[in-house]
Amino acid sequence: MKKTYKIDVDCANCANNMEAAAKKVSGVKDCTVNFMALKMIIEFEDGADVKNVMQEVRSACKKVEDDCEVFL
């Protein structure tokens, strides 16, 4: 399953860091961040708890870029 989330991030490098951090989270099959559109597309692994996975993605992104936001 894929879901799209609105994000707030200041630069393309920060967006790349967010994408890399999200891909490392358990339950995330793939992640793509589009800096120009300010969107994050997450593909979840089968059976993943979307709500819990997204909380972990948000935390992981905050660790690499503390001024970013993922709107759930």
PDB file of N, CA, C, O and CB in Angstrom:
ATOM      1  N   MET A   1       0.833  -1.170   0.000  1.00  0.00           N
ATOM      2  CA  MET A   1       0.000   0.000   0.000  1.00  0.00           C
ATOM      3  C   MET A   1       0.888   1.246   0.000  1.00  0.00           C
ATOM      4  O   MET A   1       1.901   1.298   0.697  1.00  0.00           O
ATOM      5  CB  MET A   1      -0.953  -0.009   1.210  1.00  0.00           C
ATOM      6  N   LYS A   2       0.492   2.248  -0.792  1.00  0.00           N
ATOM      7  CA  LYS A   2       1.210   3.520  -0.845  1.00  0.00           C
ATOM      8  C   LYS A   2       0.327   4.625  -0.289  1.00  0.00           C
ATOM      9  O   LYS A   2      -0.886   4.638  -0.497  1.00  0.00           O
ATOM     10  CB  LYS A   2       1.649   3.850  -2.293  1.00  0.00           C
ATOM     11  N   LYS A   3       0.961   5.554   0.423  1.00  0.00           N
ATOM     12  CA  LYS A   3       0.254   6.732   0.919  1.00  0.00           C
ATOM     13  C   LYS A   3       1.134   7.945   0.691  1.00  0.00           C
ATOM     14  O   LYS A   3       2.361   7.852   0.721  1.00  0.00           O
ATOM     15  CB  LYS A   3      -0.117   6.586   2.427  1.00  0.00           C
ATOM     16  N   THR A   4       0.495   9.086   0.464  1.00  0.00           N
ATOM     17  CA  THR A   4       1.203  10.343   0.248  1.00  0.00           C
ATOM     18  C   THR A   4       0.946  11.269   1.423  1.00  0.00           C
ATOM     19  O   THR A   4      -0.185  11.410   1.887  1.00  0.00           O
ATOM     20  CB  THR A   4       0.767  11.008  -1.080  1.00  0.00           C
ATOM     21  N   TYR A   5       2.017  11.900   1.899  1.00  0.00           N
ATOM     22  CA  TYR A   5       1.937  12.813   3.033  1.00  0.00           C
ATOM     23  C   TYR A   5       2.535  14.155   2.650  1.00  0.00           C
ATOM     24  O   TYR A   5       3.531  14.218   1.929  1.00  0.00           O
ATOM     25  CB  TYR A   5       2.660  12.228   4.266  1.00  0.00           C
ATOM     26  N   LYS A   6       1.924  15.227   3.134  1.00  0.00           N
ATOM     27  CA  LYS A   6       2.464  16.565   2.934  1.00  0.00           C
ATOM     28  C   LYS A   6       3.609  16.753   3.923  1.00  0.00           C
ATOM     29  O   LYS A   6       3.526  16.326   5.075  1.00  0.00           O
ATOM     30  CB  LYS A   6       1.358  17.668   3.119  1.00  0.00           C
ATOM     31  N   ILE A   7       4.674  17.395   3.461  1.00  0.00           N
ATOM     32  CA  ILE A   7       5.822  17.659   4.328  1.00  0.00           C
ATOM     33  C   ILE A   7       6.183  19.138   4.273  1.00  0.00           C
ATOM     34  O   ILE A   7       5.764  19.859   3.366  1.00  0.00           O
ATOM     35  CB  ILE A   7       7.035  16.789   3.916  1.00  0.00           C
ATOM     36  N   ASP A   8       6.954  19.574   5.242  1.00  0.00           N
ATOM     37  CA  ASP A   8       7.514  20.923   5.257  1.00  0.00           C
ATOM     38  C   ASP A   8       9.007  20.775   5.496  1.00  0.00           C
ATOM     39  O   ASP A   8       9.438  20.307   6.550  1.00  0.00           O
ATOM     40  CB  ASP A   8       6.835  21.834   6.358  1.00  0.00           C
ATOM     41  N   VAL A   9       9.793  21.181   4.502  1.00  0.00           N
ATOM     42  CA  VAL A   9      11.249  21.050   4.580  1.00  0.00           C
ATOM     43  C   VAL A   9      11.869  22.218   3.806  1.00  0.00           C
ATOM     44  O   VAL A   9      11.303  22.686   2.818  1.00  0.00           O
ATOM     45  CB  VAL A   9      11.735  19.657   4.004  1.00  0.00           C
ATOM     46  N   ASP A  10      13.037  22.683   4.264  1.00  0.00           N
ATOM     47  CA  ASP A  10      13.622  23.909   3.735  1.00  0.00           C
ATOM     48  C   ASP A  10      14.504  23.751   2.491  1.00  0.00           C
ATOM     49  O   ASP A  10      14.597  24.676   1.684  1.00  0.00           O
ATOM     50  CB  ASP A  10      14.415  24.539   4.792  1.00  0.00           C
ATOM     51  N   CYS A  11      15.146  22.602   2.328  1.00  0.00           N
ATOM     52  CA  CYS A  11      16.073  22.469   1.194  1.00  0.00           C
ATOM     53  C   CYS A  11      16.050  21.052   0.633  1.00  0.00           C
ATOM     54  O   CYS A  11      15.583  20.118   1.285  1.00  0.00           O
ATOM     55  CB  CYS A  11      17.506  22.842   1.620  1.00  0.00           C
ATOM     56  N   ALA A  12      16.560  20.910  -0.580  1.00  0.00           N
ATOM     57  CA  ALA A  12      16.566  19.615  -1.255  1.00  0.00           C
ATOM     58  C   ALA A  12      17.439  18.605  -0.514  1.00  0.00           C
ATOM     59  O   ALA A  12      17.096  17.424  -0.447  1.00  0.00           O
ATOM     60  CB  ALA A  12      17.054  19.772  -2.694  1.00  0.00           C
ATOM     61  N   ASN A  13      18.559  19.055   0.041  1.00  0.00           N
ATOM     62  CA  ASN A  13      19.432  18.151   0.784  1.00  0.00           C
ATOM     63  C   ASN A  13      18.719  17.605   2.023  1.00  0.00           C
ATOM     64  O   ASN A  13      18.851  16.427   2.357  1.00  0.00           O
ATOM     65  CB  ASN A  13      20.729  18.871   1.190  1.00  0.00           C
ATOM     66  N   CYS A  14      17.968  18.468   2.696  1.00  0.00           N
ATOM     67  CA  CYS A  14      17.193  18.036   3.864  1.00  0.00           C
ATOM     68  C   CYS A  14      16.154  16.987   3.451  1.00  0.00           C
ATOM     69  O   CYS A  14      15.928  16.008   4.161  1.00  0.00           O
ATOM     70  CB  CYS A  14      16.497  19.252   4.538  1.00  0.00           C
ATOM     71  N   ALA A  15      15.531  17.209   2.295  1.00  0.00           N
ATOM     72  CA  ALA A  15      14.544  16.255   1.786  1.00  0.00           C
ATOM     73  C   ALA A  15      15.193  14.903   1.517  1.00  0.00           C
ATOM     74  O   ALA A  15      14.601  13.864   1.809  1.00  0.00           O
ATOM     75  CB  ALA A  15      13.883  16.792   0.504  1.00  0.00           C
ATOM     76  N   ASN A  16      16.403  14.906   0.962  1.00  0.00           N
ATOM     77  CA  ASN A  16      17.138  13.659   0.716  1.00  0.00           C
ATOM     78  C   ASN A  16      17.454  12.950   2.026  1.00  0.00           C
ATOM     79  O   ASN A  16      17.362  11.726   2.111  1.00  0.00           O
ATOM     80  CB  ASN A  16      18.440  13.940  -0.058  1.00  0.00           C
ATOM     81  N   ASN A  17      17.823  13.715   3.045  1.00  0.00           N
ATOM     82  CA  ASN A  17      18.103  13.124   4.361  1.00  0.00           C
ATOM     83  C   ASN A  17      16.842  12.505   4.959  1.00  0.00           C
ATOM     84  O   ASN A  17      16.899  11.437   5.568  1.00  0.00           O
ATOM     85  CB  ASN A  17      18.674  14.186   5.320  1.00  0.00           C
ATOM     86  N   MET A  18      15.711  13.175   4.784  1.00  0.00           N
ATOM     87  CA  MET A  18      14.434  12.635   5.278  1.00  0.00           C
ATOM     88  C   MET A  18      14.101  11.326   4.561  1.00  0.00           C
ATOM     89  O   MET A  18      13.670  10.362   5.194  1.00  0.00           O
ATOM     90  CB  MET A  18      13.287  13.665   5.076  1.00  0.00           C
ATOM     91  N   GLU A  19      14.299  11.294   3.255  1.00  0.00           N
ATOM     92  CA  GLU A  19      14.010  10.091   2.469  1.00  0.00           C
ATOM     93  C   GLU A  19      14.867   8.925   2.944  1.00  0.00           C
ATOM     94  O   GLU A  19      14.368   7.814   3.130  1.00  0.00           O
ATOM     95  CB  GLU A  19      14.249  10.350   0.967  1.00  0.00           C
ATOM     96  N   ALA A  20      16.149   9.179   3.140  1.00  0.00           N
ATOM     97  CA  ALA A  20      17.060   8.123   3.589  1.00  0.00           C
ATOM     98  C   ALA A  20      16.675   7.614   4.974  1.00  0.00           C
ATOM     99  O   ALA A  20      16.716   6.410   5.227  1.00  0.00           O
ATOM    100  CB  ALA A  20      18.505   8.635   3.604  1.00  0.00           C
ATOM    101  N   ALA A  21      16.301   8.521   5.868  1.00  0.00           N
ATOM    102  CA  ALA A  21      15.912   8.130   7.226  1.00  0.00           C
ATOM    103  C   ALA A  21      14.631   7.301   7.202  1.00  0.00           C
ATOM    104  O   ALA A  21      14.520   6.308   7.921  1.00  0.00           O
ATOM    105  CB  ALA A  21      15.723   9.376   8.114  1.00  0.00           C
ATOM    106  N   ALA A  22      13.671   7.703   6.384  1.00  0.00           N
ATOM    107  CA  ALA A  22      12.392   6.986   6.309  1.00  0.00           C
ATOM    108  C   ALA A  22      12.574   5.576   5.762  1.00  0.00           C
ATOM    109  O   ALA A  22      11.901   4.647   6.208  1.00  0.00           O
ATOM    110  CB  ALA A  22      11.400   7.757   5.436  1.00  0.00           C
ATOM    111  N   LYS A  23      13.476   5.410   4.802  1.00  0.00           N
ATOM    112  CA  LYS A  23      13.701   4.091   4.202  1.00  0.00           C
ATOM    113  C   LYS A  23      14.256   3.082   5.211  1.00  0.00           C
ATOM    114  O   LYS A  23      14.113   1.874   5.022  1.00  0.00           O
ATOM    115  CB  LYS A  23      14.657   4.214   3.022  1.00  0.00           C
ATOM    116  N   LYS A  24      14.887   3.571   6.276  1.00  0.00           N
ATOM    117  CA  LYS A  24      15.473   2.685   7.285  1.00  0.00           C
ATOM    118  C   LYS A  24      14.471   2.205   8.326  1.00  0.00           C
ATOM    119  O   LYS A  24      14.768   1.296   9.101  1.00  0.00           O
ATOM    120  CB  LYS A  24      16.603   3.385   7.978  1.00  0.00           C
ATOM    121  N   VAL A  25      13.273   2.816   8.350  1.00  0.00           N
ATOM    122  CA  VAL A  25      12.271   2.471   9.354  1.00  0.00           C
ATOM    123  C   VAL A  25      11.636   1.123   9.022  1.00  0.00           C
ATOM    124  O   VAL A  25      11.286   0.847   7.874  1.00  0.00           O
ATOM    125  CB  VAL A  25      11.190   3.569   9.446  1.00  0.00           C
ATOM    126  N   SER A  26      11.496   0.295  10.051  1.00  0.00           N
ATOM    127  CA  SER A  26      10.855  -1.010   9.885  1.00  0.00           C
ATOM    128  C   SER A  26       9.398  -0.821   9.464  1.00  0.00           C
ATOM    129  O   SER A  26       8.667  -0.041  10.074  1.00  0.00           O
ATOM    130  CB  SER A  26      10.939  -1.837  11.197  1.00  0.00           C
ATOM    131  N   GLY A  27       8.982  -1.536   8.422  1.00  0.00           N
ATOM    132  CA  GLY A  27       7.618  -1.421   7.916  1.00  0.00           C
ATOM    133  C   GLY A  27       7.534  -0.581   6.653  1.00  0.00           C
ATOM    134  O   GLY A  27       6.506  -0.573   5.975  1.00  0.00           O
ATOM    135  N   VAL A  28       8.619   0.131   6.332  1.00  0.00           N
ATOM    136  CA  VAL A  28       8.656   0.939   5.108  1.00  0.00           C
ATOM    137  C   VAL A  28       9.337   0.127   4.023  1.00  0.00           C
ATOM    138  O   VAL A  28      10.495  -0.268   4.160  1.00  0.00           O
ATOM    139  CB  VAL A  28       9.400   2.299   5.338  1.00  0.00           C
ATOM    140  N   LYS A  29       8.602  -0.121   2.935  1.00  0.00           N
ATOM    141  CA  LYS A  29       9.162  -0.854   1.799  1.00  0.00           C
ATOM    142  C   LYS A  29       9.963   0.097   0.914  1.00  0.00           C
ATOM    143  O   LYS A  29      11.046  -0.251   0.441  1.00  0.00           O
ATOM    144  CB  LYS A  29       8.039  -1.542   0.981  1.00  0.00           C
ATOM    145  N   ASP A  30       9.421   1.314   0.689  1.00  0.00           N
ATOM    146  CA  ASP A  30      10.114   2.313  -0.113  1.00  0.00           C
ATOM    147  C   ASP A  30       9.584   3.693   0.247  1.00  0.00           C
ATOM    148  O   ASP A  30       8.467   3.838   0.745  1.00  0.00           O
ATOM    149  CB  ASP A  30       9.940   2.032  -1.630  1.00  0.00           C
ATOM    150  N   CYS A  31      10.406   4.701  -0.015  1.00  0.00           N
ATOM    151  CA  CYS A  31      10.029   6.076   0.263  1.00  0.00           C
ATOM    152  C   CYS A  31      10.603   6.978  -0.815  1.00  0.00           C
ATOM    153  O   CYS A  31      11.749   6.814  -1.233  1.00  0.00           O
ATOM    154  CB  CYS A  31      10.514   6.512   1.663  1.00  0.00           C
ATOM    155  N   THR A  32       9.796   7.933  -1.261  1.00  0.00           N
ATOM    156  CA  THR A  32      10.238   8.943  -2.205  1.00  0.00           C
ATOM    157  C   THR A  32       9.795  10.300  -1.682  1.00  0.00           C
ATOM    158  O   THR A  32       8.627  10.494  -1.346  1.00  0.00           O
ATOM    159  CB  THR A  32       9.673   8.673  -3.634  1.00  0.00           C
ATOM    160  N   VAL A  33      10.739  11.244  -1.615  1.00  0.00           N
ATOM    161  CA  VAL A  33      10.411  12.607  -1.196  1.00  0.00           C
ATOM    162  C   VAL A  33      10.565  13.516  -2.411  1.00  0.00           C
ATOM    163  O   VAL A  33      11.611  13.536  -3.060  1.00  0.00           O
ATOM    164  CB  VAL A  33      11.326  13.084  -0.005  1.00  0.00           C
ATOM    165  N   ASN A  34       9.513  14.262  -2.702  1.00  0.00           N
ATOM    166  CA  ASN A  34       9.538  15.238  -3.785  1.00  0.00           C
ATOM    167  C   ASN A  34       9.633  16.620  -3.145  1.00  0.00           C
ATOM    168  O   ASN A  34       8.648  17.142  -2.623  1.00  0.00           O
ATOM    169  CB  ASN A  34       8.266  15.114  -4.712  1.00  0.00           C
ATOM    170  N   PHE A  35      10.832  17.206  -3.192  1.00  0.00           N
ATOM    171  CA  PHE A  35      11.068  18.497  -2.547  1.00  0.00           C
ATOM    172  C   PHE A  35      10.230  19.600  -3.179  1.00  0.00           C
ATOM    173  O   PHE A  35       9.670  20.433  -2.466  1.00  0.00           O
ATOM    174  CB  PHE A  35      12.545  18.863  -2.621  1.00  0.00           C
ATOM    175  N   MET A  36      10.135  19.618  -4.496  1.00  0.00           N
ATOM    176  CA  MET A  36       9.394  20.686  -5.181  1.00  0.00           C
ATOM    177  C   MET A  36       7.904  20.654  -4.848  1.00  0.00           C
ATOM    178  O   MET A  36       7.282  21.705  -4.696  1.00  0.00           O
ATOM    179  CB  MET A  36       9.583  20.571  -6.692  1.00  0.00           C
ATOM    180  N   ALA A  37       7.335  19.474  -4.734  1.00  0.00           N
ATOM    181  CA  ALA A  37       5.907  19.336  -4.420  1.00  0.00           C
ATOM    182  C   ALA A  37       5.649  19.273  -2.912  1.00  0.00           C
ATOM    183  O   ALA A  37       4.500  19.311  -2.472  1.00  0.00           O
ATOM    184  CB  ALA A  37       5.345  18.085  -5.088  1.00  0.00           C
ATOM    185  N   LEU A  38       6.725  19.176  -2.123  1.00  0.00           N
ATOM    186  CA  LEU A  38       6.619  19.016  -0.663  1.00  0.00           C
ATOM    187  C   LEU A  38       5.723  17.834  -0.298  1.00  0.00           C
ATOM    188  O   LEU A  38       4.785  17.952   0.490  1.00  0.00           O
ATOM    189  CB  LEU A  38       6.072  20.306  -0.020  1.00  0.00           C
ATOM    190  N   LYS A  39       6.048  16.687  -0.904  1.00  0.00           N
ATOM    191  CA  LYS A  39       5.298  15.453  -0.640  1.00  0.00           C
ATOM    192  C   LYS A  39       6.245  14.300  -0.363  1.00  0.00           C
ATOM    193  O   LYS A  39       7.351  14.229  -0.899  1.00  0.00           O
ATOM    194  CB  LYS A  39       4.383  15.110  -1.825  1.00  0.00           C
ATOM    195  N   MET A  40       5.781  13.402   0.489  1.00  0.00           N
ATOM    196  CA  MET A  40       6.506  12.172   0.796  1.00  0.00           C
ATOM    197  C   MET A  40       5.568  11.018   0.458  1.00  0.00           C
ATOM    198  O   MET A  40       4.446  10.950   0.959  1.00  0.00           O
ATOM    199  CB  MET A  40       6.975  12.122   2.312  1.00  0.00           C
ATOM    200  N   ILE A  41       6.040  10.112  -0.399  1.00  0.00           N
ATOM    201  CA  ILE A  41       5.251   8.935  -0.766  1.00  0.00           C
ATOM    202  C   ILE A  41       5.893   7.730  -0.088  1.00  0.00           C
ATOM    203  O   ILE A  41       7.054   7.403  -0.335  1.00  0.00           O
ATOM    204  CB  ILE A  41       5.179   8.744  -2.335  1.00  0.00           C
ATOM    205  N   ILE A  42       5.122   7.085   0.762  1.00  0.00           N
ATOM    206  CA  ILE A  42       5.597   5.918   1.502  1.00  0.00           C
ATOM    207  C   ILE A  42       4.891   4.681   0.980  1.00  0.00           C
ATOM    208  O   ILE A  42       3.666   4.654   0.864  1.00  0.00           O
ATOM    209  CB  ILE A  42       5.361   6.084   3.028  1.00  0.00           C
ATOM    210  N   GLU A  43       5.675   3.655   0.665  1.00  0.00           N
ATOM    211  CA  GLU A  43       5.120   2.344   0.333  1.00  0.00           C
ATOM    212  C   GLU A  43       5.379   1.451   1.535  1.00  0.00           C
ATOM    213  O   GLU A  43       6.524   1.243   1.937  1.00  0.00           O
ATOM    214  CB  GLU A  43       5.755   1.744  -0.993  1.00  0.00           C
ATOM    215  N   PHE A  44       4.305   0.927   2.100  1.00  0.00           N
ATOM    216  CA  PHE A  44       4.395   0.121   3.314  1.00  0.00           C
ATOM    217  C   PHE A  44       4.531  -1.356   2.985  1.00  0.00           C
ATOM    218  O   PHE A  44       4.023  -1.836   1.971  1.00  0.00           O
ATOM    219  CB  PHE A  44       3.171   0.348   4.196  1.00  0.00           C
ATOM    220  N   GLU A  45       5.231  -2.069   3.867  1.00  0.00           N
ATOM    221  CA  GLU A  45       5.316  -3.525   3.735  1.00  0.00           C
ATOM    222  C   GLU A  45       3.954  -4.125   4.063  1.00  0.00           C
ATOM    223  O   GLU A  45       3.161  -3.530   4.792  1.00  0.00           O
ATOM    224  CB  GLU A  45       6.425  -4.116   4.669  1.00  0.00           C
ATOM    225  N   ASP A  46       3.692  -5.304   3.518  1.00  0.00           N
ATOM    226  CA  ASP A  46       2.426  -5.981   3.776  1.00  0.00           C
ATOM    227  C   ASP A  46       2.254  -6.224   5.270  1.00  0.00           C
ATOM    228  O   ASP A  46       3.174  -6.693   5.939  1.00  0.00           O
ATOM    229  CB  ASP A  46       2.351  -7.310   3.003  1.00  0.00           C
ATOM    230  N   GLY A  47       1.077  -5.905   5.785  1.00  0.00           N
ATOM    231  CA  GLY A  47       0.770  -6.151   7.189  1.00  0.00           C
ATOM    232  C   GLY A  47       1.308  -5.106   8.153  1.00  0.00           C
ATOM    233  O   GLY A  47       1.154  -5.254   9.365  1.00  0.00           O
ATOM    234  N   ALA A  48       1.930  -4.062   7.648  1.00  0.00           N
ATOM    235  CA  ALA A  48       2.504  -3.032   8.522  1.00  0.00           C
ATOM    236  C   ALA A  48       1.389  -2.194   9.143  1.00  0.00           C
ATOM    237  O   ALA A  48       0.376  -1.924   8.498  1.00  0.00           O
ATOM    238  CB  ALA A  48       3.487  -2.126   7.733  1.00  0.00           C
ATOM    239  N   ASP A  49       1.578  -1.786  10.385  1.00  0.00           N
ATOM    240  CA  ASP A  49       0.648  -0.884  11.068  1.00  0.00           C
ATOM    241  C   ASP A  49       1.001   0.541  10.637  1.00  0.00           C
ATOM    242  O   ASP A  49       1.953   1.136  11.141  1.00  0.00           O
ATOM    243  CB  ASP A  49       0.723  -1.049  12.646  1.00  0.00           C
ATOM    244  N   VAL A  50       0.228   1.071   9.707  1.00  0.00           N
ATOM    245  CA  VAL A  50       0.542   2.348   9.065  1.00  0.00           C
ATOM    246  C   VAL A  50       0.724   3.467  10.083  1.00  0.00           C
ATOM    247  O   VAL A  50       1.665   4.254   9.982  1.00  0.00           O
ATOM    248  CB  VAL A  50      -0.555   2.723   8.080  1.00  0.00           C
ATOM    249  N   LYS A  51      -0.165   3.539  11.053  1.00  0.00           N
ATOM    250  CA  LYS A  51      -0.104   4.625  12.044  1.00  0.00           C
ATOM    251  C   LYS A  51       1.201   4.574  12.847  1.00  0.00           C
ATOM    252  O   LYS A  51       1.869   5.595  13.015  1.00  0.00           O
ATOM    253  CB  LYS A  51      -1.314   4.545  13.001  1.00  0.00           C
ATOM    254  N   ASN A  52       1.557   3.397  13.336  1.00  0.00           N
ATOM    255  CA  ASN A  52       2.792   3.258  14.113  1.00  0.00           C
ATOM    256  C   ASN A  52       4.032   3.488  13.254  1.00  0.00           C
ATOM    257  O   ASN A  52       4.986   4.129  13.695  1.00  0.00           O
ATOM    258  CB  ASN A  52       2.857   1.876  14.752  1.00  0.00           C
ATOM    259  N   VAL A  53       4.017   2.969  12.036  1.00  0.00           N
ATOM    260  CA  VAL A  53       5.158   3.151  11.140  1.00  0.00           C
ATOM    261  C   VAL A  53       5.363   4.639  10.861  1.00  0.00           C
ATOM    262  O   VAL A  53       6.500   5.112  10.862  1.00  0.00           O
ATOM    263  CB  VAL A  53       4.947   2.371   9.815  1.00  0.00           C
ATOM    264  N   MET A  54       4.294   5.372  10.624  1.00  0.00           N
ATOM    265  CA  MET A  54       4.419   6.801  10.323  1.00  0.00           C
ATOM    266  C   MET A  54       4.916   7.600  11.530  1.00  0.00           C
ATOM    267  O   MET A  54       5.623   8.593  11.360  1.00  0.00           O
ATOM    268  CB  MET A  54       3.076   7.357   9.854  1.00  0.00           C
ATOM    269  N   GLN A  55       4.560   7.183  12.732  1.00  0.00           N
ATOM    270  CA  GLN A  55       5.105   7.842  13.923  1.00  0.00           C
ATOM    271  C   GLN A  55       6.621   7.641  13.969  1.00  0.00           C
ATOM    272  O   GLN A  55       7.366   8.559  14.313  1.00  0.00           O
ATOM    273  CB  GLN A  55       4.436   7.288  15.220  1.00  0.00           C
ATOM    274  N   GLU A  56       7.067   6.440  13.623  1.00  0.00           N
ATOM    275  CA  GLU A  56       8.504   6.153  13.598  1.00  0.00           C
ATOM    276  C   GLU A  56       9.204   6.925  12.476  1.00  0.00           C
ATOM    277  O   GLU A  56      10.323   7.406  12.655  1.00  0.00           O
ATOM    278  CB  GLU A  56       8.743   4.643  13.425  1.00  0.00           C
ATOM    279  N   VAL A  57       8.540   7.043  11.318  1.00  0.00           N
ATOM    280  CA  VAL A  57       9.101   7.807  10.203  1.00  0.00           C
ATOM    281  C   VAL A  57       9.267   9.265  10.621  1.00  0.00           C
ATOM    282  O   VAL A  57      10.305   9.878  10.371  1.00  0.00           O
ATOM    283  CB  VAL A  57       8.198   7.698   8.941  1.00  0.00           C
ATOM    284  N   ARG A  58       8.246   9.807  11.251  1.00  0.00           N
ATOM    285  CA  ARG A  58       8.302  11.205  11.705  1.00  0.00           C
ATOM    286  C   ARG A  58       9.462  11.399  12.682  1.00  0.00           C
ATOM    287  O   ARG A  58      10.209  12.371  12.576  1.00  0.00           O
ATOM    288  CB  ARG A  58       6.962  11.620  12.375  1.00  0.00           C
ATOM    289  N   SER A  59       9.612  10.478  13.626  1.00  0.00           N
ATOM    290  CA  SER A  59      10.708  10.568  14.605  1.00  0.00           C
ATOM    291  C   SER A  59      12.071  10.474  13.916  1.00  0.00           C
ATOM    292  O   SER A  59      12.988  11.228  14.239  1.00  0.00           O
ATOM    293  CB  SER A  59      10.576   9.453  15.666  1.00  0.00           C
ATOM    294  N   ALA A  60      12.197   9.550  12.972  1.00  0.00           N
ATOM    295  CA  ALA A  60      13.464   9.382  12.255  1.00  0.00           C
ATOM    296  C   ALA A  60      13.810  10.638  11.463  1.00  0.00           C
ATOM    297  O   ALA A  60      14.972  11.044  11.418  1.00  0.00           O
ATOM    298  CB  ALA A  60      13.394   8.166  11.316  1.00  0.00           C
ATOM    299  N   CYS A  61      12.818  11.247  10.845  1.00  0.00           N
ATOM    300  CA  CYS A  61      13.054  12.467  10.072  1.00  0.00           C
ATOM    301  C   CYS A  61      13.461  13.619  10.985  1.00  0.00           C
ATOM    302  O   CYS A  61      14.336  14.412  10.638  1.00  0.00           O
ATOM    303  CB  CYS A  61      11.799  12.847   9.270  1.00  0.00           C
ATOM    304  N   LYS A  62      12.827  13.710  12.150  1.00  0.00           N
ATOM    305  CA  LYS A  62      13.163  14.771  13.111  1.00  0.00           C
ATOM    306  C   LYS A  62      14.598  14.629  13.618  1.00  0.00           C
ATOM    307  O   LYS A  62      15.237  15.627  13.950  1.00  0.00           O
ATOM    308  CB  LYS A  62      12.184  14.745  14.297  1.00  0.00           C
ATOM    309  N   LYS A  63      15.107  13.402  13.679  1.00  0.00           N
ATOM    310  CA  LYS A  63      16.477  13.184  14.145  1.00  0.00           C
ATOM    311  C   LYS A  63      17.496  13.725  13.146  1.00  0.00           C
ATOM    312  O   LYS A  63      18.536  14.249  13.546  1.00  0.00           O
ATOM    313  CB  LYS A  63      16.725  11.695  14.389  1.00  0.00           C
ATOM    314  N   VAL A  64      17.208  13.602  11.851  1.00  0.00           N
ATOM    315  CA  VAL A  64      18.162  14.072  10.846  1.00  0.00           C
ATOM    316  C   VAL A  64      17.943  15.540  10.474  1.00  0.00           C
ATOM    317  O   VAL A  64      18.892  16.233  10.108  1.00  0.00           O
ATOM    318  CB  VAL A  64      18.065  13.210   9.601  1.00  0.00           C
ATOM    319  N   GLU A  65      16.703  16.013  10.563  1.00  0.00           N
ATOM    320  CA  GLU A  65      16.359  17.408  10.244  1.00  0.00           C
ATOM    321  C   GLU A  65      15.322  17.892  11.254  1.00  0.00           C
ATOM    322  O   GLU A  65      14.123  17.684  11.066  1.00  0.00           O
ATOM    323  CB  GLU A  65      15.813  17.543   8.770  1.00  0.00           C
ATOM    324  N   ASP A  66      15.782  18.534  12.323  1.00  0.00           N
ATOM    325  CA  ASP A  66      14.855  18.885  13.408  1.00  0.00           C
ATOM    326  C   ASP A  66      13.820  19.939  13.039  1.00  0.00           C
ATOM    327  O   ASP A  66      12.818  20.080  13.739  1.00  0.00           O
ATOM    328  CB  ASP A  66      15.629  19.369  14.581  1.00  0.00           C
ATOM    329  N   ASP A  67      14.039  20.689  11.948  1.00  0.00           N
ATOM    330  CA  ASP A  67      13.066  21.712  11.558  1.00  0.00           C
ATOM    331  C   ASP A  67      12.096  21.238  10.472  1.00  0.00           C
ATOM    332  O   ASP A  67      11.326  22.041   9.944  1.00  0.00           O
ATOM    333  CB  ASP A  67      13.794  22.944  11.076  1.00  0.00           C
ATOM    334  N   CYS A  68      12.123  19.956  10.136  1.00  0.00           N
ATOM    335  CA  CYS A  68      11.205  19.421   9.130  1.00  0.00           C
ATOM    336  C   CYS A  68       9.891  19.000   9.799  1.00  0.00           C
ATOM    337  O   CYS A  68       9.806  18.896  11.023  1.00  0.00           O
ATOM    338  CB  CYS A  68      11.848  18.218   8.381  1.00  0.00           C
ATOM    339  N   GLU A  69       8.884  18.763   8.980  1.00  0.00           N
ATOM    340  CA  GLU A  69       7.604  18.286   9.501  1.00  0.00           C
ATOM    341  C   GLU A  69       6.983  17.331   8.501  1.00  0.00           C
ATOM    342  O   GLU A  69       7.050  17.546   7.291  1.00  0.00           O
ATOM    343  CB  GLU A  69       6.644  19.465   9.797  1.00  0.00           C
ATOM    344  N   VAL A  70       6.375  16.271   9.025  1.00  0.00           N
ATOM    345  CA  VAL A  70       5.595  15.331   8.228  1.00  0.00           C
ATOM    346  C   VAL A  70       4.175  15.420   8.771  1.00  0.00           C
ATOM    347  O   VAL A  70       3.939  15.110   9.938  1.00  0.00           O
ATOM    348  CB  VAL A  70       6.175  13.843   8.299  1.00  0.00           C
ATOM    349  N   PHE A  71       3.244  15.834   7.949  1.00  0.00           N
ATOM    350  CA  PHE A  71       1.853  16.009   8.382  1.00  0.00           C
ATOM    351  C   PHE A  71       1.097  14.696   8.208  1.00  0.00           C
ATOM    352  O   PHE A  71       0.896  14.229   7.087  1.00  0.00           O
ATOM    353  CB  PHE A  71       1.159  17.150   7.581  1.00  0.00           C
ATOM    354  N   LEU A  72       0.680  14.108   9.327  1.00  0.00           N
ATOM    355  CA  LEU A  72       0.011  12.806   9.298  1.00  0.00           C
ATOM    356  C   LEU A  72      -1.485  12.949   9.203  1.00  0.00           C
ATOM    357  O   LEU A  72      -2.200  11.947   9.168  1.00  0.00           O
ATOM    358  CB  LEU A  72       0.365  12.001  10.522  1.00  0.00           C
TER     359      LEU A  72
END
